[in-house]
Amino acid sequence: MTAGILLLACTFDAILGDPRWLPHPVRLMGRMIAWFEQGVRRVAANRTGELVAGIVLAVGLPAVSYSLAWLTVEWSSRLHEVIGQGVEVVLAFTTLAARDLADHARAVRQALVTGSLEAARGAVSRIVGRDTAQLSEGEIVRATVESVAESTADGVVAPLFFLVLGGAPLALAYKAISTLDSMIGHMDDRYRYFGWASARLDDLANWIPARLTAFLIVVSTGVVFRNGERMKRVWYILRRDGKKHPSPNSGHPEAAMAGVLGVQLGGITSYEGIPAERPVLGESVRSLSPSCIDEALHMMWTVFGLTALLAAGLLLR
């Protein structure tokens, strides 16, 4: 991985996002996970069987993703160096999700601005796992801002982090881990054992990127607002609230984002009809409104730019 390849991948993501005409590795990963689960459900007779199968899947899919990506880059490079570089750009581009995240969040904001709560609920349901059918405008904004904060970590900063460490193959292995967590890394009865290894591996993979994202949100506050006091306030809220979240990672970027926007995130969230009380992050200096989505996206793009420049700088060394 070179700085030029990384910056080209970032440029393609910012311009193209996730075009449906382009075969995407994550969609293939999703089909592989579903196929494997179907087989496991037919043969696993107890918790131990589900746990073992889940460990095999959590280790196997990232390993296969890494190997296939490495072989693809290696074989294409043997054809010609430029072909190999082009393939790596495309593979690296598929690991980033800044534009796709922005498009989905803007769809929620547009629906709210036009006054259609039903459309907004439908749009936000595409980016969150919680129940959305009864959400108020403020709850829709909160869900969207929380998703933007968390996705800035696992859809922007984390892929760039792994691109620097191991190029497109390692970043695709990370995407396999992230996809596994989103599909089966749940604590409900269905996935408590089968998805345990995937959830724990995702926690480990995102430990550094989540904290790096939170720090970069603090830095971005200074870049965007040029206000040292506001930057200190965001840092204070991050330090105070970042560890409150039940997830070992999600609370850090969410607390930082809450500090930037001057809003409260967290609170009661329902999953499959069951309310869950989440710790409150941040302080309610202002109410949650559609403009908060714009500001959260502004911070996401700033973090994306800073991370890309930092990553390119490291690759130039």
Secondary structure, DSSP 8 states (H G I E B T S, - for coil): --HHHHHHHHHHHHHH---TTS--HHHHHHHHHHHHHHHHHHH--SHHHHHHHHHHHHHHHHHHHHHHHHHHHHHHHHH-HHHHHHHHHHHHHHT--HHHHHHHHHHHHHHHHTT-HHHHHHHHTTT--S--TT--HHHHHHHHHHHHHHHHIIIIIHHHHHHHHHHHHHHHHHHHHHHHHHHH---STTTTTTTHHHHHHHHHHTHHHHHHHHHHHHHHHHHHH--HHHHHHHHHHHHHHTTTSSSTTTHHHHHHHHHHHT-EEEEEEEETTEEEEEEEEE--SS---HHHHHHHHHHHHHHHHHHHHHHHHHHH-
